[in-house]
């Protein structure tokens, strides 16, 4: 028997999120289907932007992620 994991509501409803919403690294990783290291590599290459809320809390802007995904899809 296969037990499926429920889909994160943020991922399920990503298209309906406002462009000003901020999401955390696990959402970005799942959305892009990449590892943490790849996300940070994209940030270092200035392909993605990250925002520090606190010393240990980093977020990513949904509007910028939507643009990144659209550019990736059209490439």
N, C-alpha and C positions, 0 to 999 in steps of 0.2 A: 504494500500500500504506500502510495506517495503522498506525503503531507506537503501541501503548498503553503508558502509563507504569504500572509496578506500583503497587498500592495500598499506602500506608504501613500497616504492621502495626498501629500504634497506632490508626489510623482504622478499619481493618477489624475489629479486636477491641475497639473502644471500649466496647461494652455489657458486656463481660466484665471490664473493668478495675476494680480496687478503687477505692472513693470517695476513698481517701487518696492516690492516685497524682497526681503533678504532671506537667503537659505544657507544652510550650513554644508560643510564638506561632504557628509554622507549622501546628501541629496544630489550634489553635483557629480559625485562619483557614479552613482546609480544612473543618473540622467545621461551622462556621457558614456557609461560603460567602461570606465577606466579606473586605474588605481589612484591612490592618494599621490604617489610620486608623479604620475602623469599630470594630475591637476596642478601640482606645484610647479612642474616644468612649464606648463602652459602659462601660469602666472609669471614665472621668471622670463618667459619669452614675450611678455606683454600681449598675449593672445586672450587672456582672461584677466579680469581685475578682481582683487580681493580687498575686503575692508575689515580692519581690526576694530572690534567693539570693545574688547578688553585685552589684556595681555594674552589670555588663553582662548579667546573667542574670535574666530574669523568668519565672515559671511561673504556671500556672493550675491550680486544683484540679478533678479529674475529677468529684467529687461535686457541686460547685457548678455545673459545666458541665452535668451531667445534669439538675439542677433547673432551670437556665435553659432548656434545650431542652424540658423537659416543660411549663414554663409557657408557652413560645412556641407549642408545639403545641396547647395547650388554649385559647389566646386566639383 
